[in-house]
């Protein structure tokens, strides 16, 4: 029998909201770190940089979007203001912005150009606004929260729909020697009012930071966590607070490897749907540095991160920093194109479309054949109280397979704790080709090529009856 978890059931929200579903299905989106740091060769500016430094003479946001789309990337988050306080839009609330730079003769608006390019290209647009502002004299006072909300209002009312608002946990001292007390609840309420469909990440209630910037992932990634993990103070504890190159290389600490097991959840005050996002850069740094042109991550490395994040119940947020001209560097563009070609070629043909689906049990309505289509209109489900299931796919002829994609029906939460994938051999016996723990939004199992006419997925452990929405074979 399965033990009953102990928690406050009045505080349980174990299903994604409509806004969370939008981001879940985006899967792979991008960051673009761009600011005065691009021109000072720094990662973190101190807020004293003259506005005259910012002058990308060939900025082409359409080039960015085209490069992202070639990789299959579905959205772009722009660092509208980093910790240095320099605004990529002509904010009415500070002089430290593009309006006092030579860019477009002082009439430029990078946020406008990027948001418009995203809409033209059919991808989502998101905003990053650093709560820490090292230029603003109000930082460290209550008035700063008014200032921050005013800038947030500008971004959320002047540039169309945004799919996410991204806050990090950095918090340093202001000119008065005090750290700012961020009024996050006020920020969240403002976002909900002005952009109700936008997710708030990662110092926010909708999307969770994976806990590192190196592209490290968990073997078992759960989307249902104790409510305390959405507390901004919890995020701040593990966030970067100084410009430290080594921070970008740190992996997930062993103490943070398990965030969702039964043992970890037992006794929690409450539970919530709080899915992971893996953020990392295509280069060693987050901002562009010419010295790193030869250090762009290899295709193998990027694809390994993609498999472990997108294929491991996380989203992938990959940073591509524009250079001083305002363009993505040709090496970065090439790598994005290679990623897209690899993904499209690998998943071009779903062999499961021509297979016969059967299951050892179902509830009479939600049969295994519903797993053929990748959508949430239908799903497979055994009777309530059943915690295991076997789904078999059979072809008339032998198939050569290297990947199995499995998706749970997450509108009804995440349930599966352990599974095994088996292939029937020539002698009629089944042999294990892959085994795993969590599935969640998506699990991509990859393995050496196997030739078989029958594949079987066995769900061997589930919190309650397993509910699946899709199985693909490639």
N, C-alpha and C positions, 0 to 999 in steps of 0.2 A: 504493500500500500504506500501511497505517496503522503509524506507528512504535510500537515497544514501549516502554512507560514503564519507567523504572528506579526500583524501590523494593523494600523488604524485604517479600516476599510472605508471610512468616510473621506479619506484623502487619496483614494486610488483612482487614477486616470491613466489606464494602461493602453489607450488607443490613440493613434495620431489624430491631430486636428486636420481640418482641410488645408490649412496653410502648411502644416508639416508634410502632408501628402505631396504637395507641389514640389517641395525641396527634395523629398525622398526620391521622386521620379526624375528629378534632374540628374542625379547620380554623380555627375562630373562637371565641375565648373571652375572658374579661374579667378585668381587675384591679379591685380596689376598695381604693384607698388611704384608710385611715381610722385616726386616732390622735389624740393630744393636739394634733398639728399642725393638725387640723381646727378646733380651738378657739383656737389662738394665731395663726392666719392665717400659719403658716410652712410651708415645704417640708421643711426639716430641723430637728428639735428638737435641743437639746443635752443632754437627759437630766435637766435640773434642773426641768422643768415639774411643778408640783404635780398629784397624781392627781385632786384635786378639780375640775380643769378639765373632765374628761371626763364629759359628761352629756347624751347624745343622748336627749332626752325622748320622741321618737316613733319610735324605731328600729323599722323594719319590714323584715326581711330578705326576706319574701315579696314586698314591693313591688320590691325589687332584682331578684329572680329573674324576676318577671313581666315587668319591663322588658327584661331581657336576652333572655328567650325571644322577645319580640316582634321582636327583631332577628335571630333565628336563632342566637344565641350558645349554645354548648353546655357551657360550664364557667365557673367563677368562682374566681379566686385572691384570697384575702384577705391583706392585710398584717397578719398576726397580731402582728408586732413589727417596727417600723421602727428606724432608727438611734438614735432617742431612747431605746429600751429599754422603752417602755411596752407592756405585754402586754395584748392584747384578751381574754385568758382569765385565770382566777384561778390563775396559776402558783404553785407551792409554793416556787419558788426565788428569788423577788424580791418586794419590797413595791411595786414600781413597776408596778402592774397595776390592772385594773378592780375587784379586790376591795377596794381602798382609795379607790374613786371613789363618787360619789353615784348612778351608773348602777344601776338596779334595786336601790337601797338597799344597794349593796355586794355584792349576790348575783348580779350579772349575769355573763354569759359570751357575748361577741359571737361568738366562734368557734363556740360551740354553736348559737346562733341562726342563723348563716349556714350552717353545715354542714347543719343540719336542714332549712332552707329549700331548699337545693340538692337534697337528697334528695327532698323533697316535690315539687319542681318537675321532677325528672328530669334535672338537669344535674350535671356533675362538680364536685367541690369540691377546691381546691388550696390549699396554704399557702405563704406567703412568710414567711421568718424571717431577719431581717437578721443576718449574722454580726457586723457592727459594732454594739456596744451601748455607747452613750455614758453610760449610767447605772450600769453594773455596775463595781464597784470591782476586780473580778478581771481586767478587760480588760487585755491586755498580759502576762498570765502563763499558764503551762501549765494552771493550775487553771481558767482560763476555758473551755478546751475541754471540761472535765467539765461545767461549768455549761451550756454551749451544748447538749451532748448530752442533758443532763437535760431541758431545755426542748423539744428536738426530740422526745424520747421522749414527753413529755406530748401534743404535738400529733399524733403518729402513732399513739397508742394509745387516745385518748379520744374521737375524733371520726369514727370510721368510715373507710371507704376514701378515699384522696386520689389524684387522678390525676397530680398533679405537686407537687414541692417546689422552690421557686424561691429561689435565692440570687443576690445581685448581687455585684459585685466591690469594693464600697466598703470601705476599711480606713483608719482614722485612728488617732491616738494616744489611748491610755487615760490615766487619772488619773496613772499613773506615768511618763507621757511616752513610753511604748513602744507600738509598733504590735503588734497581735496576730499571731502566726503561726498561721493557721487550720489545723487538722488535717482537711483536706477528705477525705482517704482514710478517716478514721474516721467522718466524717459520712456519707459515701456508704455505707459498710458498714452503718451503723445503719439507714439508709433501706431498703437492700436487705433487711435482716432483718425490719423491722417493716412495710414497705409495698412488697413486691417488684414490684408492678405500677405503681408510681409512677415517672414520668420525673423526672430531676433536671436542672433548668435554672437559670440559664444559665451560672452558674459550676458546671458539672457535665458529666457525660459523655453526656447523652442529647439535649439540645436546646440549640442554639447561639443566642446573641444576635446579632442582625443587625448590630450595631455602631453604632446611633444610636437616638435617641428621637423623631425627627422624622417617622417613617413613611417614610423614604427606603428604596428597595429597589434591588436589582441587576437589570440587564437579563438577566443569565445567572446564575441561582442554582443552585448545585450542592449536593447533600446528601452527596457523598463528598469528604472533605477529608483533608489530612494529620493524623495523630494529634496533632501538637503543638497544634492549635487547641483541644483539649479540656483543655489544661493550665490550671489556675486562674490561674497567673501571667500567661498570655497574655490571659485575659479581664480581669484586673485592670489591665493596662497601658492598655486603652482605656476603662475604666469611669470613672464620675464619682466624684471624691473630695472635692469641696467643694460647697456649695450654690451652684451657678452657674446662673442662669437661661438664659444663652446656650448651655449644654450641650444643652438640650432642643431647640435649633434647629439644631444641627450635623448636617450630612448625612454619609453614608458617605465617608470619605476616599478619594481616588483610589487610594491604595496598597492599599486593601481592596476594590476593585471586583472583582478577580479572585481567587477563592479555590478554584477547582476546574477550571481549564482543564488541558489536557494539559501545557502548558508549566509551569504552576504545580505540578502534582503530580509532575513528573519529578524523581527523586532523593529523594523523601520517604522518611523512615524507615519509615513505614507509613501505611495509609489506613483510614478508618472512616466509618460512616454517622453524620453529625452535622448534622441538618437545621436550617434557620433558623427563627427566630421573630421577627416584627416587633412590637415593643412601642411603643405611643404612647398619648397621652391624648386624650380627647375635648375637653379644655380645654387652655389654655396650661400649667397646672400639673398636678401629679399629685394633690395634695390639694385639697379644696374651698376656694375663695375667692369670697365674694359678689361681689367686684369683677370676676370673670370670667364672671358670668352672661350677659353679652352677647357673650362671646367663644367660645361653643361652636362647634366646627367645623361648617361647612355640610354638607348632605347630599352635595353634589357632591364636596367634599374628602374626606369619609369614604369615599364609594364609590370614589373614585380610589385611595385607600390599600387598600381591600378588594380591588379588582381586581388591584393590583400585588403584594399579599402573598398572599392566598388563591389568586389566579389566577396567581401567579408562583413556585410551589414554596416558599412560606413559610406559617407560621401567623400569624394576626393576634391579638395580645393587646392589646385596647383597654381603657384605663383609664376607669372612670366613678367619680368620687369622691363618696361620700355627704356630705350637708351636715351642719350642726350639729344638726339635728333627728334625723339618722339615716336620711334618705331621699335617694333620687336626685332631683335638682332636676327640675322639670317640663320645662325646656328639653332637658335631657339625655334624659329619658324620651321626649319627642316625637321627638328625632333618632333614637333607637334604633328607634322604631316606624317612622319613615320609611325607615330602612335595610332593615328587614325586609320592608316592603311592596314596596320597589323590587326586592329580591332575589327574593322569591316571585313577583312579577309577571313579571320578566324570564325566570326559569327554570321557569315553570309547565308549559310544554309542550315536551317534547323531540321535535323533528321527526324525529330520526333513528330513532325507534321504528318509523316507517312507511316507512323507506328500505330499499332493497336494497343490502347491503354486498358489495363484491367487492375483491379484492386482486390485484396483478400477480404475487404469489408467496406461498406459505405452505409450512409443513413437512408438509402433508398431514393434520395433526391440529388445529392451532391456527389455525382459519380466521378471516377477517375478521368473520364473523357473530357471533363471541364478543364483539365490541366493542359490541354492542347494549345489554348490561346493565352497570350500574355496580356491579360487585363484583369480588372477586379469585378467584372460583370458576373462571374460565376466562380465557383471554387469546389475543391474536393474536401469532403468531411465524413469521418465515420460517426457512429453514434456517440453522444455525450457519455463520458465514462470510459471510453476506449482511449488508451494512451499510446498505442502502437498502431502501425499500419504498414502494409506492403503494397507498393505500386509497381506494376510490371509493364514494360514497353517491349513489344515484339515486332520484328520485321519479317517479311517473306525471304529477304536475302541478308547475307552477312554485311554489316556496316563497320567502317573504321572510325572509331570515336576517340576524342582526346579531351572533351569538356562536357560536363553536365551542369546546367544552370537550374537552381531550385529557388522558388520564391514562396514565402508564406503569405497568407491572406492577411496582411497587417492591419486592415481596417478592423479585424477582430483580434488584434494584438500579436505578440510574438510568443510562441509556445514550445517549439521543438528544442530539446536539449541534447539529443544524440541521434545520429543517422549513419547508415552504411550504404554504399553503392556497390552493387555486384554485377558481374557479367557472366553469362552462361558460356562455358567452354565447349569445345568440340565433343567432349565425352558426356555432355548433358549436365555437368555439375556447375554450381555457381562458385566464382572466385571473387574475393574482395578487391576492388580497384581503388576505393577511396573511402575514408571514414571521417566524420567530423562531429562537431557539437552543435553550435547555434546555426540557424539559417537566417531568420529575420527577413528584411526586405529582399535581400538577394544573397545567395551563396553560389560562387563559381568554383566548382571542383575541377581541377586540371590534373592530368596524369599522362603517362606515356601511352602511345597509341595502342588501342585494344581492338581486335576484330571479333565481332559477336553479332548474333541475331536477336539477343534478348538482354535487356538491362533491367535490374530490379533495384528500387529504392526502398530500403527498410527504415522506417522511423522506429527506433528502439526505445526512446524515452522522450516524454513530452509532459509538460506541466498539467495540461488538460488535453482534451482530444485535439490532435494536430489538424490544422486547416491550411491547405496549400492552394495557391492560385496558378502556379505555372511550373512545368518541367520542360527544359529544352536540352537537346542532345546535339553536339557539334563535333 
